[in-house]
């Protein structure tokens, strides 16, 4: 598969997740310059409140200072609420993209893309949430979706419940799933954001979970507490060495971004899959400067 660098790119070192029914933390996160904010219409909003939450989105996003990439998580593609969600978000001027939960097949993403386009949402970037055994068995199919797929993230709570495993990132089934998400994302050339750490962990345990995600190769991690966002953002800011390598890779492909192979100034060759990584690294480095 030829890897195309997705556009637009967005930085996702720290991703703040919050219910659409809690506007103040969302505005605070935007004011703090968190890279990416996910406003939730799904699990965090009871069915009886979804219409009200949906109607409040435009005003909520308009309240957010510029600088953060604003995404909305709609309801599951199989939900009776998703059509109304997609129609509502399609016209939001401040929206950077849509998070699609419970993705288990390429058709789930293609459905979302088609509904958004039909409602005037153009080609809004999609982030797929992988949160079931079925999703990981279907990863090869999902990465081939004919949709503007820009990223993966994880739903660790649903996944561990389905597996019957402990809610820890280092449990073998969970670690394997996270690794598969990374590999599939890199094959497509998209961002991969690790799911949130268990809120019951101590501060030290959370910091270890953040560091583990960085070491594995994730582009960032979801946080549900604003105080953790700056810690995670610093941790996922590229080092000077990473930044220099990313600059060399981008320079090597500058003359032909569609080339399958390029040669660095050191003489080392790199394949096209590295270009998407390098551009995301440079964007993250710029955010961290």
C-alpha positions in Angstrom: 0.0 0.0 0.0 1.4 3.4 -0.9 1.3 5.7 2.1 -0.2 9.2 1.5 0.5 11.8 4.1 -2.9 12.8 5.5 -3.9 16.5 5.3 -4.5 18.5 7.4 -2.0 17.4 10.0 -2.7 18.1 13.6 -0.7 17.9 16.8 -1.9 15.4 19.3 0.7 15.2 22.1 -2.0 15.8 24.8 -5.6 15.1 24.0 -8.2 16.4 26.4 -11.4 14.5 26.5 -14.6 15.9 28.1 -18.4 15.7 27.9 -20.2 18.2 25.8 -22.3 18.9 28.9 -19.2 20.3 30.7 -18.4 23.4 28.6 -16.2 25.2 31.2 -13.3 22.6 31.3 -13.4 22.5 27.5 -12.9 26.2 27.2 -10.2 26.1 29.9 -8.4 23.4 28.0 -8.5 25.5 24.8 -7.3 28.6 26.7 -4.4 26.5 28.1 -3.4 25.6 24.5 -4.0 21.8 24.7 -3.1 20.3 21.3 -6.4 18.5 20.7 -9.7 18.5 22.5 -12.4 15.9 22.0 -15.9 17.0 22.9 -18.0 13.9 23.6 -21.5 13.3 22.5 -21.4 9.5 23.1 -20.9 7.7 26.5 -20.6 10.9 28.5 -24.0 12.2 27.5 -27.2 10.4 28.5 -29.7 9.6 25.7 -32.2 12.1 27.1 -29.6 14.9 26.9 -28.1 14.2 23.5 -30.3 16.6 21.5 -29.5 19.5 23.9 -25.8 18.7 23.8 -25.8 18.5 20.0 -27.5 21.9 19.8 -25.0 23.5 22.1 -21.9 22.5 20.1 -21.6 25.6 17.9 -21.7 28.0 20.8 -19.3 25.8 22.8 -16.7 25.7 20.0 -17.1 29.4 19.4 -16.2 30.1 23.0 -12.9 28.2 22.7 -9.8 30.4 22.1 -7.9 29.6 18.9 -5.0 27.2 18.9 -6.4 23.8 19.9 -7.7 21.3 17.3 -11.4 20.8 18.2 -12.9 17.4 17.5 -16.3 15.9 18.4 -16.9 12.3 19.2 -20.2 11.3 17.7 -22.2 8.2 18.7 -21.4 4.7 17.3 -22.1 4.1 13.6 -24.6 1.5 14.8 -26.4 4.0 17.1 -29.8 5.5 16.4 -28.2 8.9 17.4 -25.3 9.0 14.9 -27.2 10.3 11.8 -28.3 13.4 13.8 -24.8 13.8 15.3 -23.1 13.8 11.9 -25.6 16.2 10.4 -25.1 18.6 13.4 -21.3 18.6 13.3 -21.0 18.9 9.5 -21.6 22.6 9.6 -19.4 23.6 12.5 -16.8 26.1 11.4 -14.4 25.5 14.2 -14.4 21.7 13.9 -11.1 20.1 13.0 -12.4 16.6 12.7 -14.8 13.9 14.0 -14.0 11.0 16.3 -15.9 7.8 15.4 -16.3 5.3 18.3 -16.7 1.6 18.2 -15.2 1.2 14.7 -15.2 -2.5 13.7 -15.0 -2.4 9.9 -14.0 0.0 7.1 -17.7 0.5 6.4 -18.2 2.2 9.7 -15.7 5.0 8.6 -17.1 5.1 5.1 -20.6 5.5 6.4 -19.5 8.5 8.6 -17.6 10.1 5.7 -20.6 9.7 3.4 -23.0 11.2 5.9 -20.7 14.1 6.6 -20.2 14.9 3.0 -23.9 14.7 2.3 -24.5 17.2 5.1 -21.9 19.7 3.8 -19.0 18.5 6.0 -16.7 18.0 3.0 -13.8 15.8 3.9 -13.5 16.3 7.6 -10.7 14.2 9.1 -11.8 11.1 11.0 -10.3 9.5 14.1 -11.3 5.9 14.6 -11.7 4.5 18.2 -10.6 0.9 18.5 -12.3 -0.6 21.5 -13.3 -4.2 20.9 -11.7 -7.5 19.9 -13.6 -7.3 16.6 -11.9 -4.0 15.8 -8.4 -5.5 16.2 -9.3 -8.5 14.1 -10.5 -6.1 11.4 -7.6 -3.7 11.4 -6.4 -4.7 7.9 -9.8 -3.9 6.6 -10.2 -0.7 8.6 -6.9 0.8 7.4 -8.1 0.4 3.8 -11.2 2.5 4.4 -12.1 4.9 1.6 -12.5 7.7 4.0 -10.3 10.7 5.3 -8.9 8.6 8.1 -6.4 10.8 10.1 -5.9 8.8 13.3 -6.5 5.9 15.6 -7.1 6.0 19.3 -8.0 3.4 21.9 -11.0 2.7 24.1 -9.2 0.7 26.9 -12.1 0.5 29.2 -14.5 -1.2 26.8 -11.6 -3.4 25.5 -10.6 -4.7 28.9 -14.2 -5.4 29.8 -14.6 -7.4 26.6 -11.4 -9.3 27.2 -12.0 -9.9 30.9 -8.6 -8.6 31.6 -7.3 -6.2 34.3 -7.5 -2.5 33.4 -3.8 -2.0 33.0 -1.8 -0.9 29.9 0.9 -3.5 30.6 -1.5 -6.5 30.6 -0.5 -8.8 27.7 -3.8 -8.6 25.7 -4.0 -4.8 26.1 -0.3 -4.2 25.3 -0.7 -6.4 22.2 -3.8 -4.4 21.1 -1.9 -1.1 21.5 1.0 -2.5 19.5 -1.4 -3.6 16.7 -3.0 -0.2 16.6 0.4 1.4 16.2 1.4 -0.9 13.4 -1.9 -0.4 11.5 -1.7 3.3 12.0 1.9 3.5 10.7 0.9 1.4 7.7 -1.7 4.0 6.8 0.6 6.9 7.8 -1.7 8.4 10.4 -1.5 9.6 14.0 -2.0 7.1 16.8 -3.0 8.3 20.2 -3.0 6.1 23.3 -6.1 5.8 25.4 -6.5 7.4 28.9 -4.8 5.9 31.9 -7.0 4.4 34.6 -8.1 7.3 36.8 -7.5 5.1 39.9 -3.8 5.0 39.4 -1.5 7.0 41.6 0.4 10.0 40.3 3.6 7.9 40.0 1.7 5.1 38.2 0.1 7.5 35.8 3.5 9.1 35.0 4.8 5.6 34.3 1.8 4.9 32.0 2.5 8.2 30.1 6.2 7.3 29.7 5.3 3.8 28.5 3.1 5.2 25.8 5.8 7.6 24.7 8.4 4.8 24.6 6.0 2.5 22.6 5.8 5.2 19.8 2.4 6.8 20.3 2.0 10.3 19.1 0.2 11.4 22.3 -2.1 10.3 25.0 -5.7 11.1 26.0 -6.1 12.8 29.4 -9.3 13.5 31.3 -7.8 15.9 33.8 -6.5 19.3 32.6 -3.7 19.3 35.1 -2.2 16.2 33.4 -2.3 17.8 29.9 0.9 19.9 30.3 2.8 17.0 31.8 1.8 14.7 28.8 2.5 17.5 26.3 6.0 18.0 27.6 6.7 14.2 27.6 5.5 13.8 24.0 7.4 16.9 22.7 10.1 15.5 20.3 13.7 15.7 21.5 16.2 17.8 19.6 17.6 14.6 18.1 14.1 13.5 16.9 13.5 16.9 15.5 16.7 17.0 13.5 16.0 13.6 12.0 12.5 14.7 11.1 13.8 17.8 9.4 16.2 15.6 7.4 13.5 13.3 6.3 11.2 16.1 5.2 14.1 17.7 3.3 14.9 14.4 1.6 11.3 14.1 0.2 10.9 17.8 -0.6 11.6 17.3 -4.3 9.2 14.4 -4.7 6.8 13.9 -1.7 5.3 10.9 -3.5 8.6 9.0 -3.9 8.7 5.6 -2.2 12.3 6.1 -1.1 14.6 9.0 -0.3 18.2 9.4 0.8 19.2 11.5 3.8 22.2 13.8 3.9 24.0 11.1 5.9 23.6 8.6 3.0 20.9 6.5 4.8 17.8 5.7 2.9 14.3 6.1 4.3 11.0 4.9 2.9 7.8 6.9 2.4 6.3 5.7 5.6 8.7 7.9 7.5 7.5 11.1 5.9 4.2 11.2 7.8 5.9 10.5 11.1 8.5 13.2 10.4 5.8 15.8 9.6 3.9 15.0 12.7 7.1 15.2 14.8 7.9 18.7 13.4 4.3 19.9 14.1 4.6 18.5 17.7 8.0 20.2 18.1 6.6 23.5 16.9 3.8 23.2 19.4 6.3 22.5 22.2 8.7 25.3 21.3 
